[in-house]
Structures are given as structure tokens and as C-alpha cells.
Amino acid sequence: MAYRKMIRAVVLLLLVACNVSCDQVSKTIARQQIDYGEQLKLASGYFTFTKVENRGAFLSLGHTLPEGVRFFLLSVVPLLVLLYGLYYLFTQHRMANLLALGLSFALGGGLGNLYDRWRHGSVTDFMHIDFVVFQTGIFNMADVSLTIGVIIMFIALSLERQRASVNQAD
């Protein structure tokens, strides 16, 4: 049994590390290959690479806050949440695999952006999607990991709730 827990922990740690690594490699390439203000359009302009430094959170939310407040809200609080998330991921051995997968993606994305904030003082965003009626802000691979993780966790929790209601009806 301990062997299975260890294998699960290693797999989850690798998932977190792969998400952080994918994010950091893509940001390094963006920093080196894309100039500020440059727009590299792909897929008939539906997908664009353009580099910006985001000193705030999602869609630059909070970028105008005083430095100390911004540091606390965008570095200290996320660090505490991520540490708790890692603790929870590795101590809840009965957590459904799908939920653990989603949490691993979300933690990897959060760690990738937090690392950027600490190392560079901002988060490098470089991708934009414009499908006429659907348009995103500029984002990065950590944001993709976070989004995928939240979607997977939502699905896992919905399936769990559905299973519980079926079992309750029996």
C-alpha cells in the first residue's frame, strides 16, 4: 500500500513539475524571441504572439496597487494557497485521481506564475486568441494550466456529486 502511495505522489509531483516546466520554457522563448510591441499573427490572425509584462493578476487586475499591498496579495497569499494545495495534494490519499490531476495542473500553473513574479517582478504573457466573437486577454501557459486544472476539478467534483446523489437514491 505504501508503494502505491509513493508512486501516486511521484506521478503527481511530475505532473506539477511538467506544468511549471512547460510554462517556464515557453516564457523563456517568448522573452528571447518576441520584442515588446511585436505581433506575430498565426492562423489567419486568430492566434497572435505578443509579449507583455503583467505586474497585476488576471487581466492586470491590481497592477496599480501600492507595491507592498501588491506583493502581499499577489505573492504572499498565492504562496500560502499553493503550499496548502501541495500539502493537500500529497496528504489526501483517497482523493479521486481526476481531482488530483486537476489540482496538479492548477498548482503547476500557479507556481509558474509565482516564480515569474518573484524572479522578474512581473508575469510574462504572450498569447492572444481572437475568434471574432470570442477574444481572450493576453495569457501564458501557466494560465492554460490553471484553466485546464480548474475545468478538470469542476468535472471531477460534478461527477463525485452525481455519484453521491445516485448512491443516496439507492
Secondary structure by P-SEA (a helix, b strand, c coil): caaaaaaaaaaaaaaaaaaaaaaaaaaaaaaaccccccccccccccbbbbbbbbccccccccccccaaaaaaaccaaaaaaaaaaaaaaaccccccaaaaaaaaaaaaaaaaaaaaaaaccbbbbcbbbbccccccccccaaaaaaaaaaaaaaaaaaaaaaaaaaaaac
